[in-house]
Amino acid sequence: MKKTRKIGLLILLLLAGGLAVEAQQTRTEHDLLGEKQIPADAYYGVQTARALENFPVSGIKTNFYPDYVKAYAMVKLAAARANAEDGRLNQEKLELIEKACQAIIEGKYHDYFLVDMYQGGAGTSANMNANEVIANIALEMGGHEKGRYDIIEPHDDLNMGQSTNDVYPTAIKVALLLHNDKLVAELEMLSQAFHAKGDEFKHILKMGRTEGQDAVPMTLGQEFHAFGNQLDAEIKSLKDMEKYLYEQNMGATAIGTGITASPGYAEHCATHLAKITGKPMYLSKDLIAATSSQQGFVMYSSALKSTAVALSKISSDLIFLASGPRTGIFEINLPALQPGSSIMPGKVNPVMPELMNLVTFKVMGNDLTVTLAAHSGLLQLNAYEPVEAVAIMESQGLLFKTLPLFRTQCIDGITANEDVTTRYIERSVGIVTALNPVLGYDKTTELAKEALETGKGIIELIREKKLLTEDQIKKLLDPEALTGQKE
């Protein structure tokens, strides 16, 4: 019996050992620093492995932004086609690289783009991560084992005629362009939501305010259309700033002189990249300038900041207009989403406009990061592009995630407190401005003074003094006539 148990235990130990050996299978790769063991099933290679060890910083990896991964595949696909067109890359390798890149563009293999977004080396690790993964996917698709770089090599084939200094900024630009389309679409839907509320509230008369004080009448509809129009202007700006991302420097290689690239490669690469992305990408006329300049990132980031400023202003206005319910403005109701206090019963906070503000503050801060990184480049290269990528992609991502929440859980559900806006109109001294043409400046000044001294409303005093008939009062308070909307 004991002998049987020993044999059984031995078998279990052998099986466990076999499984452990299988789980620990590796392949050997080498670079200029020496050899390194890479997990046998990994599509990445030695330089990615070193980056994983050297830059465990934020935990935000390249694949956190799917469009960024797709952008690398698009850039590498354009480069491969350009090199094949120039006769440097053979057809067999091209077809395998095309299949690998297309698979990534379709959303596959993203789990192997693992380099932290924060990295030294001006993006070299991110570029090599792409080179290694695409090479190994291509090898596997061709029926070869991963790591058979004698067949398809990450440097010689995937980085042919390229440098991180042209690939990295181009991939960032493509990623920003891809995500900008989605961001603009969300902003357009938010703008439409504000305009829909503008139409819904067009008949509701209220007091406009300047510097927090009563000014002159307007409609609640005008106020909400103004919110929508502010966003329309920001949408236009984001679309306009895209043009600064179209210029790219593929073919510049190290510093812009085109060393290692074949004649005609840069032009061919630009043509292919435009076709692949569906964007009018074009080659810079000065590749040395384009390799060191950060204008595209600065300009686009500034448009994001401007959008954030507008969204923050609108959010704060909504918080102010909904303040109360008993001791604030309380002209509108925001959807009640959750209890607002752990100590004050019945309190409901404006959580969605607050969330929008939190995000916009971060976007504004990210723009400063881009500014600092852009002006800190040295001579023919800016080594701080990685933090620009982090900042702008984070801004895009935060806005993209928050905008639909703001729209569906806040703007769509806003209702008006028409009885409140009417009471303010009738009691506000600000209405006297509209009475000037009817009663004259001196009389309206007297009314304003008496209203302030007695606490009575202007309309209340007009009725008491029988200065106007009810019909005249009704015409005076007609929203279209009073707010300049009647033709």
C-alpha positions in Angstrom: 0.0 0.0 0.0 2.8 2.4 1.0 4.7 1.5 -2.2 1.6 2.3 -4.3 1.3 5.7 -2.6 5.0 6.5 -3.3 4.6 5.6 -6.9 1.4 7.8 -7.2 3.2 10.7 -5.5 6.2 10.3 -7.8 3.9 10.4 -10.8 2.2 13.6 -9.5 5.6 15.2 -8.9 6.7 14.3 -12.4 3.5 15.7 -13.9 3.8 18.9 -11.9 7.4 19.3 -12.9 6.5 18.8 -16.5 3.8 21.4 -16.3 6.2 23.8 -14.6 8.8 23.2 -17.3 6.2 23.8 -20.0 5.0 27.0 -18.3 8.5 28.3 -18.1 9.4 27.6 -21.7 11.4 30.5 -23.2 13.3 31.5 -26.3 16.6 33.3 -26.4 16.9 36.7 -28.0 19.7 39.1 -28.0 20.5 42.8 -28.6 23.5 45.0 -28.1 23.3 44.5 -24.3 23.4 40.7 -24.6 21.0 37.8 -24.4 17.7 37.6 -22.7 15.1 35.0 -22.2 11.7 35.8 -23.6 8.5 33.8 -22.9 8.2 31.3 -25.8 4.6 32.3 -26.6 5.2 36.1 -26.5 4.9 38.1 -29.7 7.1 40.8 -28.3 10.9 40.5 -28.2 14.0 41.5 -26.3 13.8 45.3 -26.5 10.2 45.2 -25.3 11.2 42.9 -22.5 13.9 45.4 -21.4 11.4 48.2 -21.5 9.0 46.3 -19.3 11.7 46.0 -16.7 13.0 49.6 -17.1 9.7 51.6 -17.2 7.2 50.2 -14.7 5.9 53.7 -14.1 2.2 54.4 -14.7 0.7 51.1 -15.4 -0.9 52.7 -18.5 0.4 50.7 -21.4 0.3 51.3 -25.1 -2.8 49.0 -25.5 -4.8 51.2 -23.1 -5.5 53.3 -26.2 -6.6 50.9 -29.0 -6.4 53.6 -31.7 -2.7 54.1 -30.7 -2.0 50.4 -31.4 -3.9 50.6 -34.7 -1.9 53.7 -35.6 1.4 51.8 -35.3 0.0 49.1 -37.5 -1.1 51.7 -40.1 2.3 53.4 -40.1 4.2 50.1 -40.4 1.9 49.0 -43.2 2.4 52.2 -45.1 6.2 51.9 -44.7 6.2 48.2 -45.8 4.3 49.0 -48.9 6.6 52.0 -49.7 9.6 49.8 -49.3 8.2 47.1 -51.5 7.3 49.7 -54.1 10.9 50.8 -54.0 12.1 47.2 -54.4 13.7 46.9 -51.0 11.1 44.5 -49.4 10.3 41.3 -51.3 6.7 40.4 -52.0 6.6 37.4 -49.7 7.6 39.4 -46.7 5.3 42.3 -47.7 2.2 40.0 -47.8 3.0 38.5 -44.3 3.6 42.0 -42.9 0.4 43.2 -44.5 -1.6 40.4 -42.9 0.0 41.0 -39.5 -0.7 44.8 -39.6 -4.3 44.2 -40.8 -5.0 41.8 -37.9 -3.8 44.5 -35.5 -5.9 47.2 -37.2 -8.9 44.8 -36.7 -8.2 44.7 -33.0 -6.2 41.5 -32.6 -2.9 41.0 -30.8 -3.3 44.2 -28.8 -2.4 42.4 -25.6 1.3 42.4 -26.6 1.6 46.1 -26.9 2.8 46.4 -23.3 5.3 49.3 -23.0 4.4 51.9 -20.4 3.3 55.2 -21.9 5.9 56.9 -19.8 9.3 55.8 -21.2 12.7 57.2 -21.8 14.4 57.1 -25.2 12.0 59.4 -27.1 9.6 56.5 -27.9 12.2 53.9 -29.0 10.6 51.2 -26.8 7.2 51.8 -28.2 8.5 51.6 -31.8 10.4 48.4 -31.1 7.4 46.9 -29.4 5.5 47.4 -32.6 8.4 46.1 -34.7 8.8 42.9 -32.7 5.1 42.1 -32.4 4.4 42.6 -36.1 7.5 40.6 -37.0 6.4 37.7 -34.8 2.8 37.7 -36.0 4.0 37.7 -39.6 6.4 34.8 -38.8 3.6 32.8 -37.3 1.3 33.5 -40.2 4.0 32.3 -42.5 4.2 29.0 -40.6 7.4 29.9 -38.7 8.3 30.0 -35.0 8.3 33.2 -33.1 11.8 34.7 -32.9 13.0 33.4 -36.3 14.4 36.8 -37.2 16.6 35.3 -39.9 13.3 35.2 -41.9 11.6 38.4 -40.9 13.7 40.8 -38.7 12.2 43.6 -36.5 14.9 46.1 -37.5 15.8 45.2 -41.0 12.3 44.5 -42.3 9.8 46.3 -40.0 12.0 49.3 -39.3 13.4 49.5 -42.9 14.1 53.0 -43.9 12.7 54.2 -40.6 13.7 55.6 -37.2 11.7 56.0 -34.0 12.1 59.7 -34.7 9.8 59.5 -37.6 7.6 56.5 -36.7 6.8 57.6 -33.2 5.5 61.1 -33.9 3.6 59.9 -36.9 1.9 57.1 -35.0 0.9 59.6 -32.3 -0.6 61.9 -34.9 -2.5 59.0 -36.6 -3.9 57.9 -33.2 -5.0 61.5 -32.4 -6.7 61.8 -35.7 -8.5 58.5 -35.3 -9.7 59.4 -31.8 -10.6 63.0 -32.8 -13.3 61.7 -35.1 -14.9 59.9 -32.2 -14.5 62.9 -29.9 -16.0 65.3 -32.4 -19.0 62.9 -32.9 -19.7 63.0 -29.1 -19.4 66.8 -29.0 -21.8 67.1 -31.9 -24.4 65.0 -30.0 -23.9 67.1 -26.9 -24.4 70.3 -28.9 -27.6 68.8 -30.4 -28.8 68.1 -26.9 -28.3 71.7 -25.9 -30.0 73.0 -29.0 -33.0 70.6 -28.4 -33.3 72.1 -24.9 -33.1 75.5 -26.5 -36.1 74.8 -28.7 -37.9 73.3 -25.7 -37.4 76.3 -23.6 -37.8 79.1 -26.2 -41.0 80.4 -24.7 -39.7 80.7 -21.1 -38.8 84.3 -20.3 -36.1 84.8 -17.6 -33.6 87.4 -16.5 -30.1 87.4 -18.0 -27.3 88.2 -15.6 -24.0 89.9 -16.0 -21.4 89.7 -13.2 -23.9 87.7 -11.2 -26.4 90.6 -11.2 -29.7 91.1 -12.9 -29.2 92.4 -16.4 -31.9 92.3 -19.1 -34.5 89.7 -20.1 -33.8 86.7 -22.3 -35.3 83.3 -22.8 -34.1 80.1 -21.2 -34.1 78.8 -24.8 -31.6 81.5 -25.8 -29.4 80.5 -22.9 -29.3 76.8 -23.9 -28.9 77.6 -27.6 -25.9 79.7 -26.6 -24.4 76.7 -24.8 -24.8 74.7 -28.0 -23.3 77.4 -30.2 -20.3 77.6 -27.9 -19.7 73.9 -28.4 -20.3 74.3 -32.2 -17.4 76.7 -32.2 -15.2 74.3 -30.3 -16.1 71.5 -32.7 -15.0 73.7 -35.6 -11.7 74.4 -33.9 -11.0 70.7 -33.3 -11.7 70.0 -36.9 -9.5 73.0 -38.0 -6.6 71.9 -35.8 -6.6 68.5 -37.5 -4.7 70.0 -40.3 -1.6 70.4 -38.1 -1.6 66.6 -37.5 -1.7 65.8 -41.3 1.9 66.9 -41.8 4.2 63.9 -41.1 7.9 63.1 -41.4 8.1 59.5 -42.4 11.3 59.2 -44.3 13.1 61.7 -42.2 14.7 58.8 -40.2 17.1 59.9 -37.5 17.2 63.7 -37.8 15.5 64.5 -41.1 18.2 63.8 -43.6 16.6 60.5 -44.7 19.7 58.4 -44.0 18.9 54.6 -44.6 15.7 55.5 -46.6 15.6 54.8 -50.3 14.9 57.6 -52.8 11.2 58.1 -53.2 10.4 56.2 -50.1 9.2 59.2 -48.1 6.8 60.3 -50.8 5.5 56.8 -51.3 5.0 56.3 -47.6 3.0 59.5 -47.3 0.7 58.4 -50.2 0.1 55.0 -48.7 -0.5 56.4 -45.2 -3.1 58.8 -46.5 -4.9 55.9 -48.2 -4.7 53.6 -45.1 -5.9 56.2 -42.6 -8.4 58.0 -44.8 -6.9 61.3 -43.8 -5.0 63.7 -46.0 -1.6 62.9 -44.5 1.2 64.6 -46.4 5.0 64.8 -46.2 6.6 67.8 -44.7 8.6 70.0 -47.0 11.4 70.2 -44.4 12.0 66.9 -42.6 14.6 68.3 -40.3 12.2 71.0 -39.1 9.4 68.5 -38.9 11.4 66.0 -36.8 12.2 68.6 -34.1 9.0 70.7 -34.3 6.0 70.0 -32.0 3.6 72.4 -33.6 1.0 69.8 -34.5 0.8 68.6 -30.9 0.8 72.1 -29.4 -1.9 73.3 -31.8 -4.2 70.3 -31.3 -3.7 70.3 -27.6 -4.7 74.0 -27.5 -8.0 73.1 -29.2 -8.7 70.5 -26.6 -7.9 73.0 -23.9 -10.3 75.5 -25.5 -13.0 72.9 -25.6 -12.4 72.1 -22.0 -12.7 75.7 -21.0 -16.1 76.0 -22.8 -17.4 72.8 -21.2 -16.2 73.9 -17.8 -17.9 77.3 -18.2 -21.2 75.6 -19.3 -21.0 73.1 -16.4 -20.5 75.9 -13.8 -23.4 77.8 -15.3 -25.7 74.8 -15.0 -24.6 74.3 -11.4 -25.4 78.0 -10.7 -28.8 77.9 -12.5 -29.8 74.8 -10.6 -28.7 76.0 -7.2 -31.2 75.8 -4.4 -33.8 74.5 -4.3 -35.0 77.0 -1.7 -32.1 79.5 -1.3 -30.5 79.5 -4.8 -31.3 80.5 -8.4 -33.3 77.3 -9.1 -34.3 78.2 -12.6 -33.7 74.7 -13.8 -33.7 71.1 -12.4 -30.9 68.7 -13.0 -31.6 65.0 -13.0 -31.3 63.6 -9.4 -28.8 60.8 -9.8 -27.8 60.0 -6.2 -28.0 61.2 -2.6 -25.7 64.1 -2.2 -24.6 63.9 1.4 -23.6 61.4 4.1 -24.9 63.7 6.8 -27.5 66.1 5.2 -30.8 64.3 4.4 -32.6 65.3 1.2 -29.5 66.9 -0.4 -28.9 66.1 -4.1 -25.7 67.4 -5.7 -25.1 68.4 -9.4 -22.7 65.5 -9.8 -22.6 65.3 -13.6 -21.6 69.0 -14.1 -19.1 68.5 -11.3 -17.7 65.4 -13.1 -17.4 67.4 -16.3 -15.5 70.1 -14.4 -13.1 67.6 -12.9 -12.3 66.2 -16.4 -11.9 69.7 -18.0 -9.4 70.7 -15.2 -7.3 67.7 -16.1 -7.4 68.6 -19.8 -6.3 72.1 -19.1 -3.4 70.8 -17.0 -2.5 68.3 -19.8 -2.2 71.2 -22.2 0.4 72.8 -20.0 2.3 69.5 -19.9 2.3 69.5 -23.7 3.6 73.1 -23.8 6.4 72.4 -21.4 7.5 69.2 -23.2 7.3 70.9 -26.6 9.6 73.7 -25.7 12.1 71.4 -23.9 13.3 69.6 -27.0 17.0 69.9 -27.9 18.3 70.6 -31.4 17.1 68.0 -33.9 14.9 65.9 -31.7 12.4 66.3 -28.8 12.9 63.5 -26.4 9.8 64.4 -24.4 7.2 63.4 -27.0 6.1 60.4 -24.9 4.6 62.7 -22.2 2.9 64.8 -25.0 1.3 61.6 -26.2 0.3 60.7 -22.7 -1.2 64.1 -22.0 -3.2 64.5 -25.3 -4.4 60.9 -25.4 -5.6 61.1 -21.8 -7.4 64.4 -22.6 -9.1 62.8 -25.6 -10.0 59.7 -23.6 -11.4 61.5 -20.6 -13.6 63.8 -22.7 -14.7 60.9 -24.9 -15.8 58.9 -21.9 -17.4 61.8 -20.0 -19.3 63.6 -22.7 -22.0 60.9 -23.3 -22.5 60.7 -19.5 -22.9 64.4 -19.3 -25.4 64.4 -22.2 -27.6 61.4 -21.3 -27.5 61.7 -17.5 -27.7 65.5 -17.2 -28.6 67.6 -20.3 -31.3 65.3 -21.7 -33.1 65.3 -18.4 -33.0 69.0 -17.5 -36.4 70.6 -16.8 -37.3 74.3 -16.3 -38.9 75.9 -13.3 -41.0 78.4 -15.3 -42.8 79.7 -12.2 -39.4 80.7 -10.7 -38.2 82.5 -13.9 -41.6 84.3 -14.2 -41.4 85.5 -10.6 -37.8 86.8 -11.1 -38.9 88.7 -14.2 -41.8 90.3 -12.5 -39.7 91.3 -9.4 -36.4 92.2 -11.1 -35.4 95.8 -11.4 -33.6 94.7 -14.6 -36.9 94.8 -16.5 -36.9 98.6 -16.4 -34.5 98.8 -19.3 -37.3 97.4 -21.5 -39.6 100.1 -20.2 -37.4 103.0 -21.3 -39.1 103.4 -24.7 -42.5 103.3 -23.2 -42.3 105.3 -19.9 -39.1 107.2 -20.4 -35.8 107.1 -18.6 -36.8 109.4 -15.6 -39.9 107.4 -14.9 -38.2 104.1 -15.1 -35.4 105.4 -12.8 -38.0 106.3 -10.2 -39.6 102.9 -10.5 -36.3 101.2 -10.1 -35.5 103.3 -7.0 -38.9 102.6 -5.4 -38.7 98.9 -6.1 -35.3 98.7 -4.5 -36.5 100.6 -1.4 -39.7 98.8 -0.9 -38.8 95.4 -2.1 -41.7 95.4 -4.6 -41.4 94.2 -8.2 -41.4 96.5 -11.1 -44.5 95.0 -12.7 -46.2 95.1 -9.3 -45.5 98.8 -9.1 -46.7 99.4 -12.6 -50.0 97.7 -11.8 -50.3 99.7 -8.6 -49.7 103.0 -10.3 -51.8 102.0 -13.4 -49.0 103.1 -15.6 -49.8 100.4 -18.2 -52.8 98.3 -19.0 -52.7 94.5 -18.7 -52.7 94.2 -22.4 -49.6 96.5 -22.6 -47.9 94.5 -19.8 -48.6 91.3 -21.8 -47.1 92.8 -24.9 -44.2 94.1 -23.0 -43.4 90.7 -21.5 -43.8 88.8 -24.8 -40.6 86.7 -25.0 -40.1 87.1 -28.7 -40.4 90.9 -28.7 -38.6 91.4 -25.4 -35.6 89.3 -26.4 -35.1 90.4 -30.0 -36.4 87.3 -31.6 -39.5 88.7 -33.3 -39.0 89.8 -36.9 
